[in-house]
Amino acid sequence: MTDRPTLVTKGFQLSSVDPDAKGDFDKEQGKVRLDALTARLSALQERLFAEEKRSLLVVLQAMDTGGKDGTIRSVFGPLNAIGTRVVSFGKPSDIELAHDFLWRVHAHTPERGHIVIFNRSHYEDVLVVRVHGWVDEDTIASRFEHIRAFERLLAERGTKVLKLFLHISKDEQKQRLEERIADPTKRWKFNPGDLAERAKWDAYMTAFEQAMLATSTAEAPWYVVPANRKWYRNVLVAGAVVDALEEMKPAYPSASYDSQKIVID
């Protein structure tokens, strides 16, 4: 597969990625590719779990309606639940606010052999707070530094960190919000307060771009996934996760016994 998300490197501009991109294949071909990728992902996950030496952390960030939940269902849903866990981060509790901003995150990072998906993450503390002006720029710069160090620590201890920004357009968000309101089974997902956040769209795009530029490293790279087309988004995310695991080369451990001498009556 040649289609890949865009790696964030020095000089990257979010405007350079078309959220409506669909690659060189259509939706039906995308389904075939996704099935093949999730099958490969399941096989790699089993090896990772059996090896029990390293782990994978997948960070998903997006604007509201960006497709984090759908991505998790489509890409990670087929995996063995024993070795996969999804963690969602909402508004910090009073106890969490009484600690440093990474305190609530560290406890949820994956143990050896596991894959953990963050549905939102520690990046909320350099995005939402920045857009709303709740902290100053010196604090943001300091948090960028802490995030880089935190992710470097994870990498050095055997956790591969893969960060994916699901990039939708403002028009696409409008359509998805309207669909939520129109569907009685989805209205619970809509909060009128979401419109106040939508009004800050440009500020969020700037905040995402600057956060990715500041924290995309060799140990923990950021990738931008065109996400207007859900089927294309799923293929790119699955491909990125497969690539990450392939790079890790997980292997089944050797048996601690001589299988040739085992006799089962």
QUIVENFEN-V707785 format. One line per field, one symbol per residue. phi: phi as a letter, one per 40 degrees, with the letter a starting at -180 (. if undefined). psi: psi as a letter, one per 20 degrees, with the letter a starting at -180 (. if undefined). A space follows every 10 residues. Layout:
# QUIVENFEN-V707785
phi->???
psi->???
This chain:
# QUIVENFEN-V707785
phi->.ccaccccbd gdbdccbccc cbgbabcccc cccccccccc cccccccccc cfbbabbbbb bacdgchccc cccccbdccc ccbbabbbbb ccccccccbc ccdccdcbcc cdgbbbbccg accdcbbdcc ccgcbccccc cccdcccdcc cccdccchbc bbbbbccbcc cccdcccccc cccdcbcccc bdcccccccc dcccccccdc ccccbcbcca cbbbbdbccc ccdccccdcc cddccdccfc bcccccaccc ccbbc
psi->phpqrpporp jqphiipoij qjbkragghh ggggggghgh ggghgggggh glhrrppopp qrrpjikggh ggghgigiqp hhjpqpppob pqrhghhirq iigighijqq rpiqppponr aiihjjfghg hikiqrhhgg gghgghgggg hgggghjjop ppppooorrh hhggghghhg hhohiihhip phihhhhhik ghhggggggh gghhjorhhm qqqpopjhoh hggggggggh gggghhhhlq qpqqqjrohi jppo.
